[in-house]
């Protein structure tokens, strides 16, 4: 058992456990060790090892103004077990009045909100960038009658870990943060379990399922921070049809995690299938701010390639648009992973014909039946 993904549950390591402090579990191994000191020294040593292995799982010691946000992840199978990654943010919401001018300046927004409606959208979207990230919070989660220790939040408030399930438990995974006694708040998370075989759709977000105008930076910023998100007509219907046929979905966005909640709400409201989300790590306080508008070539392959390697027997459909570098990124991936990548679909937002020199270069040595440029999702 490793600290990064240690597992303690009533079934594994704490059967018959009793509560000591609020939310803490103590293994009955301790009492057994005391009794063993009078009988068998080797047995004592073995029991001490067991005692230290059964590290108590503590409930998250969250203050009343602190919260936990779980991001959807993808789990995979190893032998008879499932490894389920957990990714969460521990934070305190910003309660002070937003300094609109300072935030707009930090985000590169030139224009001001035109009216009260745009100002309300901006304040809602900007809050994710102004939260106080909480470091050093130990996070555990509860799933059914089992409790799993996940890890401790880093300086940016993010915590990553994993837990394991038996194959017989493989089902849609829903869990909640394990909070202290008396804390009735519920912080819920989800994970998608993928079998070794099947069909997965890796979808871009901006200008693929959401109208963003990524080629015009100020228009992109306005669409991102001032205006209600607008779905690309017809894309949700196509994705729902694929989901009906068993496809799983993974949304890969170059937007930062601070925009996860409004983007996830947009996807659900517009009828896009639920799935895992993969977004960019970003801090206003440090140099990662400079990477907010980096080319996706510096980000997307690092997200997609590990998934392709993790599931070499699955078939993948890559969906993107021509606004930035999706054709070039997906073409390179199709050459590198010819067995895994089943199809590539590129939504045309630049008015280039499918036989343009750009596409010939991007999809060089990729079979023509594997990729397509489209304007109408149907």
N, C-alpha and C positions, 0 to 999 in steps of 0.2 A: 504494500500500500504506500503510495507516495503522497506527500503533502499537497501536491498540485491537484490531486483528484482523490483524496482520501474518502473512504466510504464507511460510514457507521450506520447501522440500522438495527432495529429489533431482531431481524433475522440473522445479521452478520456482525457479531462482536458485542452486542449489548442485550442479548436475550435475558430477560428477567431484570433488566436494569431498573434502577430507581432514580428518582429525581433528587438532586441536592439543591443547588441554587436554581432560581427560575430559569427554565430553558436548558439547563445542563444535564447531561446524562452521565451516570457513573456506572462502569461495568462491574458486575459482581465478581470479576476476577480478583479484585483487591482483597475481598474477604477470604477468598480461597488461598491467596498468597500468604496471608497471615497465618492461616491454619497450617500451611505447608512448611513453615519455618521449623516446626517441631518434628518433622518426619523425614523429609527427603531433600537434600541440598540440590542435586541435579534438577529435581522437579521444581524446586524454588526458582532456579535460574530460568527454566523454561517458562514458568508462569510470569516471571518479571518481564520477559520478552513479550509475552502476550499482553501484559498490562500496558506496556509502552506502545504496543501496536494499536491497542484500542483507545486511541486518543479521544477524549470526550468531545462531542460536537456541541458547540455553544450556539445559542440563538444570536442572531444579529443584534448588536446593542445599538439600535438606531434611536437617535433622539426624535422627538415628536415632529421636528421640522426637516428630518432627513428621509429620503426615499430611495427605493431600489427600482431600476428599470431594467428588465430583461429583454435581450434581443434574440429573435428566433435563430436557431442554429441547426446544423445537420449532424445526425449521429450515424455511425456505421457499425457493422457487425465484425466481431473477431471471435472465431470459433463459436462457442455457445453464449457469448456475452455481446452486449451492445455498449459501445463507448459513446457517451452523450456529452458533447462539449457544452459548457455554460459560459455565456458572456453577459455581463451586467454592468450597470453604472450606478454608483452610490453618490448621491448628490443632495444638495440643499437648494430648493428653488430660490431664484432671485426675487426678493420682495420689494426692493427699492424701486422708485420710479425710474423708468428707462431714460437714459440720456440719449435721445434719438440721434442727435447730431454726431456724438462720439461713436455710437455703434455703426451708423451709416458710413462714417469715415473709415472705421476699422474694416468693414466688409467691402469697401470700394464702391459704395453706392453714391452716385453723383446727384441724381434727382431726389427730391423729397416726395413723400406721399402726397398724392393729389387731393385727397379728401379723407374724411373720417374713416371710411371703409378701408382704404388702403393703409391708414395708420393703424387700425386695429389688426389687420393681417400682419403688418410688420412687427408690431409688438408681440404678437403671438409667436411668430417664427423666430424672432430674435432672442426670445427667452432661453432657448436651448443653449445659446452661446454665452449666457450670463450666469448660469448656475454656478454654485460653489461646489466643486468636485471634492469629495471627502475621501481622504486616504486613510489606510490602516483599519478599515472596518472589515471584520471577519464575516463572511457570508456563508450561510448554510441554507439548504432548501429542503422542503418537505414534499414528498410525493406519496400519497396514500398514507400508510403508517410507517414509512421509512424516512429517515433524515440523512442528508449527505452534506458533509463539509466540502466547500468549494474552494475557498481561498480568501485572500485579503486584498482589499482595493489598493491600487497603486496611486501614485501622486496625481494622476489625471482622473481618479475616481473609478476607472475601469477595473474589473476583476474578471479573470478567466480561469477556468478549471474544468473539471469533468466529473461525471459519475458513471457507474456501470449498472446495467440491468441484465438479467437473465433473458435468454431467448424467449422463454415462455411469457415474459412480461412485455414483449415487443408490441406496442400499440401506440396510438397518438399520445405523445408525452406532454403532460401539463403538470406544472408544479408551482409552488408558492414559496416565497422567502420564509424561512423559519425565524419568526420574530419572538421577542420576549413575552413572557406571560403578562397579560393586560394590554398588549398592543393588538388591537383588533383590525388594524389595517391589513389589506391583502395585496401583495405585489406578485402578480402572476406572470409565469413564463411558459414558453412552448419550445419544443424541439421536433424536428422532422427526422424520422428514421428511414434511411434509404437502404433497400436491399441491394445486393451486389449487381443484380441485373434490373433492367427497366429503362424508362425514358425520362430524362431530365431536361428542362428548358432553362437555359441561362439567359436572362433577359437584362439588357440595358434599361435604363429608366428615362433619362432626359432625351426627348425627341424620338423615343422608341415607343413608350407607353404614355408619356406625359409631354405636352407641348411646352418646350423650353426655349427655343431659339438660341442654342448653344454657340452659334457662330457670331452672335452679336452680344458682347459681354454685358453691356448695360441692359439689353433686352432680357438676357438670361437672369441678371440680378433682379430686375423688375418682376419677372415671372416667378422667381424664387421667393422674394421677400415682400412683394406688394400685392400680388394678385392671387385670387383663388386658383388652385391647380386645375388644369384642363386636360382631360384624357384625350389621347389620340383616337379618333373615331374608328370603331371596329376592332381595335386590338383586344379589348376585354373579351369580346365574343369568341375570337379565335382562341385565346388562351383557355377560356372555359371549355371549349370543344376539346382541346388537347387534354385538359384535366379530366374530362369525362372519360377519355380513353386511357387514363392511368398515368399521365405525365405529372411529374413533380416540378416545382418551380423554385428558382433561385434568382433573386433580384440583385444585380451588381450595379451599384451606383458610385460615381465619383463624388457625390455629395457627402458631406461629413455626417457622422453619427448624430450630431445635434439636430439634424432634420429628419431623423428616423420617424418620430411620432407623427408629424404631419404627412410624411410620405406614406407611411403604413395606413394611416386613416384614408388618404386619397385612394390608395389601391383597393382597400376594402369597400369604400363607398361607391367606387366605380365598377365593382364587380370583378376585379382581377383575382385569380385564385391565390389563396394564402401560400406562403412559402418562406424560405430562409432569406435573410437580408445580409448583404455584404457591402459595407460602406467605408469611407475613409476616416482614419484617425486624424484628429485635428484639434489644435489648441490655439485659442486666440493669443495666449500669453507667450508663446514661443515661436520658433522659426517655422513650425509646421503650418502656420498661417500662410506662409509664402507658397505652400504647395496646394492651396485650396483650388487653384485654377490650373494646376499642372496638366499636361497632356495625359490622357488616360493610358497611354503606352507605358507610363511610369507606375501604373497602379493595377490595371485590370489583369494583365497576365499573372501577376503575383497572387491574385485571388482565384483565378479560374484554373490555372495549372495544377495546384494542389488537389482540387476537386477531381480533375481528370485522372490524376495519378491514384487518388484514393479509390476510385470506382472504375477500374479499367474495363470492366465487362458491361457497364451501362452505356447506352447511347445518349448523346447530347445534341440538342439543338441550340445553336447560338443565334440570338436575335439582337440586332443593333440598328444603327442608322448611319447615314453617310455624313452627318454633320461634323464629326471629328475624325477619329482614327479607327472606328470599329471595323471597317473592311480590312485594313492592314493588320490589325490585331487578330481578328478572327481567321484571316487567311494564313497567318503564320502559325496559329494554333492548329488549323486544319492540316497543315503540312507536318507538324510535329506529332500530332495525335490522329492519324488517319483512321484508325479503327474506332476510337471513342467518339469522334465528331461525326454525327449522322447527317446534319444539314446546317447551313448557314443562311440566314435571311437578313437582308439589309434594307431598311426602310429608306427610300430616296427622299432626302430633304434638300438636295443640292441641284436637282435637275440634270444629273448626269445619266447618260444612257448606260445600259448594262455592258455594252461593248466598249466603253470609254477606256482610254489608256490606263487610267487609275485602277480600274477593276482588273484589267488584264495583268497589271503588276501585282496587285494585292492578292489575287487568287491564282498566281502562276503555279502550275503543277498541281492544282486542286481540281479534281474531276468536275466538269461543268454541271453534272447532275446534282452536285452537292451544295451549290450555292445559287442564290437568286436575289436579285434586286427587285423590290416591289414598291408600288405607290398605294395601292388599295389593299388593306389587310385581308379582305375576303379572297 
